[in-house]
Amino acid sequence: MTYVELVDFIERRMRMSHIYQPVMMMTLLQRNGQASTRDIAKAILHDDESQIEYYENITRNMVGRVLRNHGIVMKDGKNYVLAGHESLTEEQSKHLLDLCQSKLDAYLERRGNQIWQHRTSSSGYVSGTLRYEILKRAQFHCELCGISADVKALEVDHILPRNKGGSDDPSNLQALCFSCNAMKRDRDDTDFRKVKESYKHRKDDCLFCQMESARVVGENELAYVI
């Protein structure tokens, strides 16, 4: 493909539903026209704000809190500061790094890929075709909080978890953003598709449905002011 054809594709024919196409092309261009699947995946992850937000929550609510409670780190505005770092020599810092790496290596050897189960196989592998159908059925919105796939990454959740006998049948799958899916995990079989359906229910004598529009001075999806 020529330079002119590539320019034409990017400017006129590239149809985007996410960041993936330009990020993949940029990775290939930056690596002399060739890159592994893993390299491209890392590049996509680097630009995926939703995944960064996920690990920001991990930092704030888990690891950051634990290390602060032990007095290892302190919070200075938005930054974390290692206690006593200013007094460490370069050799001492390197030794501490080596100790942390040894601790990490031993943990990975002991636990293996099991440590990532909450982000991968906990919900079971779902093919790309089936995933697309589930997200399309949900109109590319989280079926619990309603956020769009353009704002936060969506995942396919097994309503009845696999480890409790749940199948990969579409009737047992729902679209959840990564935050809602992480909170649900595999603890129950709540079908959040029913939540969305419940919003359509209206009582005949509902005061809110009967309100004259002229009296409303402000409103959103959940409330209005008169």
C-alpha positions in Angstrom: 0.0 0.0 0.0 1.4 3.4 -1.0 1.8 6.5 1.2 -1.1 8.2 -0.7 -3.4 5.2 -0.1 -2.5 5.1 3.6 -3.3 8.9 3.9 -6.6 8.3 2.1 -7.5 5.5 4.5 -6.7 7.5 7.6 -8.4 10.7 6.5 -11.4 9.4 4.6 -12.1 5.7 5.1 -11.1 5.0 8.7 -14.4 4.6 10.7 -13.7 4.6 14.4 -15.7 3.1 17.3 -12.7 3.2 19.6 -9.0 4.2 19.7 -7.8 0.9 18.3 -7.1 1.5 14.6 -5.0 4.6 14.9 -3.1 3.3 17.9 -2.3 0.0 16.0 -1.1 1.9 13.0 1.0 4.3 15.1 2.6 1.3 16.8 3.5 -0.3 13.5 4.9 3.0 12.1 7.0 3.6 15.3 8.4 0.0 15.0 9.6 0.1 11.4 6.3 -1.4 10.1 6.2 -4.5 12.3 4.9 -5.3 15.8 3.7 -8.2 17.8 0.2 -8.6 19.1 1.5 -8.0 22.6 3.3 -4.8 21.6 0.0 -3.5 20.0 -2.0 -4.6 23.1 0.4 -2.6 25.3 0.1 0.4 23.2 -3.7 0.3 23.3 -3.6 -0.2 27.1 -1.3 2.9 27.4 -4.0 5.0 25.8 -7.0 3.4 27.5 -8.1 5.9 30.1 -10.7 3.5 31.5 -8.0 1.0 32.5 -5.8 3.7 34.0 -8.8 4.8 36.1 -9.3 1.2 37.2 -5.7 1.0 38.6 -6.0 4.5 40.0 -8.8 3.2 42.2 -6.6 0.2 43.1 -3.9 2.6 44.1 -6.1 4.9 46.2 -8.3 2.3 47.9 -6.0 -0.7 48.3 -2.3 -0.5 47.9 -1.9 3.2 48.7 -4.0 2.8 51.8 -2.1 -0.2 53.1 1.3 1.4 52.6 0.1 4.6 54.3 -1.2 2.7 57.3 2.3 1.1 57.6 3.9 4.5 57.4 5.8 3.5 54.2 4.3 6.3 52.0 2.7 9.6 52.6 0.2 11.6 50.5 1.3 15.1 49.3 -1.6 16.4 47.3 -2.1 14.1 44.3 1.4 12.5 44.8 2.6 9.6 47.0 5.9 10.1 48.7 8.1 7.3 50.0 8.9 8.0 53.6 12.6 8.7 54.1 13.5 8.6 50.5 15.6 11.8 50.7 18.0 10.0 53.1 18.6 6.9 50.9 21.9 6.6 49.0 21.9 5.4 45.4 23.2 2.0 46.5 20.5 1.7 49.2 17.8 2.5 46.7 19.1 -0.1 44.3 19.2 -2.7 47.1 15.5 -1.9 48.0 14.6 -2.2 44.3 16.3 -5.6 44.1 14.4 -6.8 47.3 11.1 -5.7 45.8 11.8 -7.5 42.5 12.8 -10.7 44.5 9.5 -10.4 46.4 7.6 -9.9 43.2 9.3 -12.8 41.4 8.6 -15.2 44.3 5.0 -14.2 44.4 4.5 -14.7 40.7 6.3 -18.1 40.8 4.0 -19.1 43.7 0.7 -17.8 42.3 1.3 -17.6 38.6 -1.5 -16.1 36.4 -4.0 -16.7 39.1 -3.3 -13.2 40.4 -5.0 -11.7 37.3 -8.2 -13.8 37.5 -10.2 -10.8 38.6 -9.5 -9.2 35.2 -9.6 -12.2 32.9 -11.0 -15.6 33.3 -13.1 -14.9 36.3 -15.9 -14.1 33.9 -14.9 -16.8 31.4 -13.6 -16.3 27.9 -16.2 -14.9 25.5 -15.5 -14.8 21.8 -15.3 -11.5 20.0 -18.4 -12.2 17.9 -20.5 -13.1 21.0 -19.1 -10.1 22.9 -20.1 -7.8 20.1 -23.7 -9.2 20.0 -24.1 -8.7 23.8 -22.8 -5.1 23.7 -25.0 -4.4 20.7 -28.0 -5.7 22.5 -27.2 -3.4 25.3 -26.8 -0.5 22.8 -23.1 -0.2 24.0 -24.1 1.0 27.4 -23.5 -0.5 30.9 -26.7 -2.3 31.9 -26.3 -1.2 35.5 -25.0 2.4 35.6 -25.9 3.2 31.9 -22.5 4.7 31.0 -21.5 4.5 27.3 -18.7 2.4 25.9 -17.2 5.7 24.6 -16.6 6.8 28.2 -15.7 3.6 30.0 -14.7 0.1 28.7 -17.5 -2.4 28.8 -17.1 -6.1 29.7 -19.4 -9.1 29.2 -20.5 -10.4 32.6 -21.9 -13.9 33.3 -25.1 -13.2 35.2 -24.9 -16.6 36.9 -21.1 -17.0 37.3 -19.3 -19.8 35.5 -18.0 -21.1 38.8 -21.6 -21.5 39.9 -22.7 -23.4 36.8 -23.4 -20.4 34.5 -23.2 -21.0 30.7 -22.0 -18.8 27.8 -25.5 -18.7 26.4 -26.5 -15.1 25.5 -29.4 -15.3 27.9 -26.8 -15.5 30.7 -24.7 -12.6 29.6 -25.0 -8.9 30.2 -22.9 -5.8 29.4 -21.3 -4.0 32.4 -18.7 -1.4 32.6 -15.5 -2.5 34.2 -16.3 -0.7 37.5 -19.8 -2.3 37.9 -18.4 -5.7 36.9 -15.6 -5.5 39.4 -18.1 -4.7 42.1 -20.4 -7.5 41.2 -17.6 -10.0 40.7 -18.9 -13.6 41.0 -20.8 -13.2 44.2 -24.4 -13.4 42.9 -26.6 -13.8 39.9 -28.2 -10.4 39.7 -29.6 -9.7 36.2 -29.1 -6.0 35.8 -31.0 -6.0 32.4 -34.1 -6.0 34.5 -33.0 -2.7 36.1 -33.2 -1.0 32.7 -36.6 -2.5 32.0 -37.9 -1.3 35.3 -37.3 2.3 34.2 -40.0 1.9 31.6 -42.7 1.1 34.2 -45.2 3.9 34.7 -48.3 4.0 37.0 -51.4 5.5 35.6 -51.8 8.0 38.4 -48.1 8.9 38.6 -47.7 12.5 39.8 -44.4 13.0 38.0 -45.8 11.7 34.7 -48.8 14.1 34.9 -46.7 17.2 35.6 -47.4 20.2 33.3 -44.2 21.0 31.4 -44.8 24.7 32.0 -44.1 24.3 35.7 -40.8 22.5 35.3 -37.8 24.8 35.6 -35.0 22.2 35.5 -34.7 18.5 35.0 -32.4 15.5 34.2 -33.0 11.8 33.7 -33.9 11.2 37.4 -35.5 14.3 38.7 -37.1 17.7 38.0 -37.6 21.0 39.8 -40.9 22.9 39.7 
